[in-house]
Amino acid sequence: MPQRGEDKADGMRLQKPHPNLVPEASRAVQAHIGDRLRRMFDEVVEEPIPDKLKLLLDNLEKTGES
């Protein structure tokens, strides 16, 4: 039988979050993270598609047409 504070599945102790920690990020932090992610992924979207990947996509498209 699991002891208090243990998970029934594997006996590992589950820790409760520290009461001083805020589980939700403030709106300003969320906006900052969103801005950084958008900038990072905008750069990725602008990168050219490698020739090998284009060839694979073309081949997949052709096999799907038959």
Helices and strands as residue ranges (DSSP letters): H 27-46, H 51-65
